[in-house]
Amino acid sequence: MQASSKRQSVDLSNYPDLVMIMLGLRLKSWRGFSALRQIGPGLNAVMRSYPEGLLLHEGLRFSLTHIGFRQYWRDLEALERFTRSEPHAEWWRKMRELSAHAGFWHETYHARGGVEAVYVGMPEPVGLLRFAPERPPVGSLMSARSRIQGGASAAAV
């Protein structure tokens, strides 16, 4: 007997400002595990506590040396509040030190339109950077909000 496929969809009408963010960490060397050890406890805390506005946090594995996460946030404001709080703010303060042995990236997709991305110390292009031209995140493109509001022209940075 053949099992039938159940097709499903979702009603997102209660989430007009939904934001989905994909994040990744790619080890460049065995020393990259130290970066993962510094970030890991904070990530585990996020997964346990769900900051206000975080709807879902899922772990992903792209390869043995490339892990990632997908998060759904109620709105951009909730995501921004989280990124300015600990442990996230500490991670960004340490980014230069950590990126010597591990690359970091995120891509953010907003339900109302707009996509933005940042790649730090990645050994090779991933995601949007594999097909869209690079655009340095300087000036008005330093913040995710500015990149999202910039639309398609600011999508790949």
Buried (B, 14 or more C-beta within 10 A) or exposed (E): EEEEEEEEEEEEEEBEEBBBBBBBBBBBEEEBBBBBEBBEEBBEEBBEEEBEBBBEBEEEEEEEBBBBBBBBBBBBEBBBBBBEEEBBEEBEEEBEEBBEBBBBBBBBBBBEEBBBBBBBBBEEBBBBBEEBEEBEBEEEBEEBBBBBBBEEEBBBB
